[in-house]
Amino acid sequence: MTTRTAVLYARVSSREQREEGFSIEAQVKLLRAAASKDGLEIAREFIEVESAKAAGRKEFTEMVNYLKRNRTCRILLVEKTDRLYRNFQDAVILEDLDISINFVKENEWISKDSKSQTKLMHDIRLAIARNYSENLREEVKKGMSEKASQGTYPGRAPFGYRNNVATRAIEIHPEKSVIAQHVFELFASGKYSLLSLSKELRHVTGTYISKTNLHKMLLNPFYIGYFNFRGQTYKGIQPLFINSGVYAQAQSVLRGHNKPKYGKHDIAFKGMLTCAHDNCTVTAELKKNKYVYYRCTGYRGKCALPRFREAEIAERLGHVLQDVRIPEDVVHAIDSSLQKVHLQMQTQASQERARLENELAALHRRMHSAYADKLDGKIPESFWQRTHADWQAEEIRIKSLIAGLEEDKSREQLLNVQRILELAQHAHSLYLTRKPAEQAELLGKVLLNCSIDAVSLYPTYRKPFDMIYRRAKNHEWSGREDLNLRPPGPEPGALPG
């Protein structure tokens, strides 16, 4: 009897986790036990220590190449979804390999022969894992927002300033500040356009600054003591070298150079369609101040796309929403599975909180030990200041992550998925009752864009509606005796495959 072979993949998301022995050993032990139980021989083990969100993971890539070369090995063992991938590109790569994946901790096998409900549930797990990764990223950003609220810009200093690595502060650059001051004074005189100012700077100082970057510099409130960060304006503590009156005069000159922009008639489906013949934008025009017609812009020459009335466009776009509908009994089955996912995520959050608290405690021990060494004269003051600044930044980061875990993120994510399922189920019926502008708003939640020709529409769906459409298009709701689903009948005006 031929022994079945498998590969093992284990991952932690940081070197700190590896050094603390956070989970690699536990993962490998769990996966080896699962292989033994199923009578599998481990052909290769791939151990990864970096973020799954980052592109170009070395061990993941080597594993994919190994599975491509060894067609007799078609099984992959991994602890759970977020250990394997947190982005959709990795999922597509593995799906194309035509392998079976055993998510041991989630007690789930995924392959091309899996039932559609299992596949969709897996897609949702992937979406939740990706959302979890994004949430962690957002929590790190909260630390940056805290830094901004204290008056320090948490980013790269603008031209004329520089970032002091040792003190984590922003200070005036001795040479570039002179050039920046020259920029504001020359432009405030009103004698220069952005283009002529760029040429003058290059001639006088040898420094090239493009029109675009000059425009950004002149508008930047950083030079008068403020800065914008994530949509909010903060009072900064950075030193200043630009006169506020000169800055104000430069703003006045900028406004004078700008030409007024005139508004256009509000078109419901503007920016939503492209021509399938030449990929030009489908624009719209108002006739008799009443009727709206859509047509190809024809920027690439004469085009065969006919004109469409807005009512016709609205009707055809409505079919796009029909194609992402999930049957009601499938929604109920998925909702039950989502509750289980919610409990798993709560457990995961609890484990992550314990890890972060241990990491914070270890950081505090290092800080206290180093402070004692400073008092005893074992380390110099400059080293203490530099290291302490780094530790404080790390402390803010860890506390931000812990604060984020205090909130019930899993419940919020569960509600988001439930809203997506509800929208997919009822989007078309809602669409039929709305006015064109409201229909466009509804479509915007489902579509990225859509190409059109005389006969058909070719939509590109937003995530996760793309995977819902894919399941529905292949009629994967049908053929499942456990859910007693009947294959959906053909619908008039259905989109082409």
C-alpha positions, 0 to 999 in steps of 0.5 A: 500500500502506497503511503500518502505524503503531506507537507507541513506549514507553520508560521508566527508573525514576528521574530519576537514570537519566535524568540519567545517560543510563542507557537511554532513548537506547538504548531509543529507538534499538533500537525505531526500528531494529525499526520500520524493519526491520518497515516500521512508521512511528512515529506517536508516541513516549512517554518515561517517567521514573518507577517502573512500580510507581507508579500513575498514570504520565502518559506511559503513560496518554497512550499508552493514550488515544492508542491508544483514539482511533486505531484504525488504530494497533494496534502497540506497540513496547517494549524488554522486559516490565519497561519496559512494566509491573510490575503486573497492572492495566497488563497488563489495560488493554493487553490490553483495547485489542486491540493487538499488542505487540512486546517487541523485546529478548525477541523476542516478540510478544503479541496476542489471536491468540498461542498459549496457551503464548506468552500464559502465558509472557508472564504468567510474565514479568510475574509475574517482573518484578513479583517483581523490582520487589518484590525491589528494594523489599525491598532498600531496606527492608534499609537501613531495618532496618540503621538500626533495628539501630543504634537509630534508628527508621526511620519517623514518630515517635510522638506526643510526639516529632518527626523532625528533618529536618536530623539524621535523628534523633528528638527530644522534641516540647516541647508534645506530650510534655507531653500524652503524659505526661498520657495515661500518668499519667491512664490509670495512675491507673485512673480512666479508660477509653479513651473517658473519657480521650479526652474528658478530653484534649479538655476539658483540652488541646484535643487530640483523640486517638481511642480507637484511637490512645490504645490504640496509644500506651499499648502502644507500647514506644517511650516506654520506649526500645524500638521494634518494626520489621518483627516485631522489637524493637530497643533505641532511642537516642531520649530518654525522658520517660515514667517506666517505672513509670508505663508499667508501671502503664498496661499493668496497667490496660489488661489489666484493662480487656480482656475475656477472649477465648474460643477457638472450635472449630477449623473447617477451612474457616472464613473461606474462604467467603461466601454468593453470595446476600447476601455474608454470611460462611458460618459453621460450627457443631459438632453433637453435638461431632462433626459440622460444618455450614456455613451463611450467618450470615443477617445480612442476613435470611433466606437461601436458602443450604442447610446443608452438611456439611463433607465436602460442602464439602471435595468441592466445593472440591476441584473448584476445584483441578482447574480450575488444572491445567496439562497435563504437556507444557505444564509441560515446554515452559514450564520450558524457556522459564523457563531462558531467562528465568533467563539473561536475568535474570542479565544484567539483574542484572549490568547493574543491578549495574554501574549501581549501582556507578557511582552509588555511585562518583559519590556518593563523588566528591560526598562527597569534593569537598564535604568538601574544600570544607568544609575550605577554608571554601567551604561552611558546617558546617551545610550539610555536616552536613545534606547529609552525612546525606542522602548517608549514607542514600543510600549505605546504600540503594545498598549494600543494593541491591548486596548484594541483587544479589549473591544469586542472586535470579533462581534463587530466582525461577525455583524459585518459578515452578517450584513454582507450576507443580508445585502447579497440576499436582498440587494436586488429587491432593494434596488428595484425600489430605489431612485437612480442615485440611490441605486448607484449608491447600492451598486457601489457597495457591491461593484468596483467597476463594470464594462458594457457592450451592446448586449452584455455587462462584465462586472468586477465585484468588490470583495467578498461579493466576488467569491459569492458571485463565483459560487452562485455562477457555478450553481454551487448552491445546488446538489447538496442533499443536506440543505435540500437545495434545488438548482436555480433556474435561468434568469433573463438577462443573466450576465455572461460567464 
